[in-house]
Amino acid sequence: MAAWQAFLNASHLLERRVEEQLRADAGLTHGQYEVLARLSATADRRLRMSELARDVIVSKSALTYQVSRLEERGLVRRTNCPSDDRGVFAELTDEGMRCLEHLAPGHVAVVRANLIDHLTPDDLTALTRIMSKAEASMRST
């Protein structure tokens, strides 16, 4: 129970700090930032909506809502998949890339100041191993 409570408390507090930074710097949610970050990590800055929903761990309807908000701001655009009439891509625009480049240093600073810098290299290795193991278990079910 102590491990569970510590995990909950730390993750909620970190999430709150990240949200505060992103809202203050760009008026974005953490979920919206994650969409931009995931798209920027691909070679052509786009992903199918279904794949993006899986990557950011949200329902398709929640992703559609977030992408619509980002699209309204010109940060993302949706395009049809040429090989599948039902497929839709979310694509990071140049403006979205500039926004991400503006936000990333502050985001990294908040995560470092509130988590990473308080852990030893061994702690980080253990945390990565433990969380990766939990993720793999949950994704397989």
C-alpha positions as CSV (number, residue, x, y, z in Angstrom):
1,M,0.0,0.0,0.0
2,A,2.8,2.4,0.8
3,A,4.4,1.9,-2.7
4,W,1.0,2.5,-4.4
5,Q,0.2,5.6,-2.4
6,A,3.7,7.0,-3.0
7,F,3.3,6.3,-6.7
8,L,-0.1,8.0,-6.8
9,N,1.0,11.1,-4.9
10,A,4.2,11.6,-6.9
11,S,2.5,11.1,-10.3
12,H,-0.4,13.4,-9.5
13,L,1.9,16.1,-8.1
14,L,4.2,15.9,-11.2
15,E,1.3,15.9,-13.6
16,R,0.0,19.1,-11.9
17,R,3.3,20.8,-12.2
18,V,3.7,19.8,-15.9
19,E,0.1,21.0,-16.6
20,E,0.8,24.4,-14.9
21,Q,4.0,24.9,-17.0
22,L,2.4,24.0,-20.3
23,R,-0.7,26.1,-19.7
24,A,1.4,29.1,-18.6
25,D,3.8,28.8,-21.5
26,A,1.4,28.0,-24.4
27,G,-2.1,27.3,-23.1
28,L,-1.8,23.6,-23.8
29,T,-2.7,20.6,-21.8
30,H,-0.2,17.8,-21.1
31,G,-2.2,15.5,-23.4
32,Q,-1.9,18.1,-26.2
33,Y,1.8,18.4,-25.6
34,E,2.2,14.6,-25.8
35,V,0.4,14.6,-29.2
36,L,2.8,17.2,-30.5
37,A,5.8,15.3,-29.0
38,R,4.8,11.9,-30.5
39,L,4.2,13.4,-33.9
40,S,7.6,15.2,-33.8
41,A,9.3,11.9,-33.1
42,T,8.3,10.3,-36.4
43,A,10.3,10.7,-39.6
44,D,7.4,12.5,-41.5
45,R,5.8,14.1,-38.4
46,R,2.6,12.2,-38.8
47,L,0.8,9.1,-37.4
48,R,-2.5,7.4,-38.0
49,M,-5.0,8.6,-35.5
50,S,-5.5,5.0,-34.2
51,E,-1.7,4.5,-33.7
52,L,-1.4,8.0,-32.0
53,A,-4.3,7.1,-29.6
54,R,-2.5,3.9,-28.6
55,D,0.8,5.8,-28.2
56,V,-0.6,8.6,-26.0
57,I,-2.8,6.1,-24.2
58,V,-6.2,7.7,-24.7
59,S,-9.5,6.6,-26.3
60,K,-10.0,7.5,-30.0
61,S,-12.7,10.0,-29.1
62,A,-10.5,11.7,-26.5
63,L,-7.7,11.9,-29.1
64,T,-10.1,13.3,-31.7
65,Y,-11.1,16.1,-29.3
66,Q,-7.4,16.9,-28.5
67,V,-6.4,16.9,-32.2
68,S,-9.4,19.1,-33.0
69,R,-8.2,21.7,-30.4
70,L,-4.6,21.5,-31.8
71,E,-6.0,21.8,-35.4
72,E,-7.9,25.0,-34.4
73,R,-4.6,26.5,-33.3
74,G,-2.8,25.5,-36.5
75,L,-0.5,23.1,-34.7
76,V,-1.8,19.9,-36.2
77,R,-3.7,19.0,-39.4
78,R,-5.6,15.9,-40.3
79,T,-5.1,14.3,-43.7
80,N,-6.7,11.2,-45.3
81,C,-4.7,8.0,-45.8
82,P,-4.2,7.5,-49.5
83,S,-4.2,3.7,-49.2
84,D,-7.2,3.4,-46.8
85,D,-10.3,5.5,-47.2
86,R,-11.1,5.1,-43.5
87,G,-7.6,6.0,-42.3
88,V,-6.8,9.5,-41.0
89,F,-3.4,10.9,-40.2
90,A,-2.6,13.6,-37.6
91,E,0.3,15.6,-38.9
92,L,2.4,18.1,-37.0
93,T,2.5,21.5,-38.8
94,D,5.5,23.8,-39.0
95,E,3.8,26.0,-36.4
96,G,3.2,22.9,-34.2
97,M,7.0,22.1,-34.4
98,R,7.9,25.7,-33.5
99,C,5.5,25.5,-30.5
100,L,7.0,22.2,-29.4
101,E,10.5,23.6,-29.7
102,H,9.4,26.6,-27.6
103,L,7.8,24.4,-24.9
104,A,10.3,21.5,-24.7
105,P,13.0,23.2,-22.6
106,G,10.4,24.3,-19.9
107,H,8.8,20.9,-19.9
108,V,12.2,19.2,-19.5
109,A,13.1,21.6,-16.7
110,V,9.9,20.9,-14.8
111,V,10.4,17.1,-15.1
112,R,14.0,17.3,-14.1
113,A,13.4,19.7,-11.2
114,N,10.5,17.7,-9.8
115,L,11.6,14.1,-10.5
116,I,14.8,13.3,-12.4
117,D,17.2,15.4,-10.4
118,H,16.1,13.8,-7.1
119,L,17.0,10.3,-8.2
120,T,20.4,8.6,-8.5
121,P,21.4,6.9,-11.8
122,D,20.5,3.5,-10.1
123,D,17.1,4.9,-9.1
124,L,16.5,5.9,-12.7
125,T,17.5,2.5,-14.0
126,A,15.2,0.8,-11.5
127,L,12.3,3.2,-12.2
128,T,12.6,2.6,-15.9
129,R,12.8,-1.2,-15.5
130,I,9.8,-1.2,-13.1
131,M,7.6,1.1,-15.1
132,S,8.5,-0.7,-18.4
133,K,7.6,-4.0,-16.9
134,A,4.2,-2.7,-15.7
135,E,3.5,-1.1,-19.0
136,A,4.3,-4.2,-20.9
137,S,2.1,-6.3,-18.6
138,M,-0.8,-3.9,-19.1
139,R,-0.4,-3.6,-22.8
140,S,-0.4,-7.3,-23.2
141,T,-3.8,-7.8,-21.6
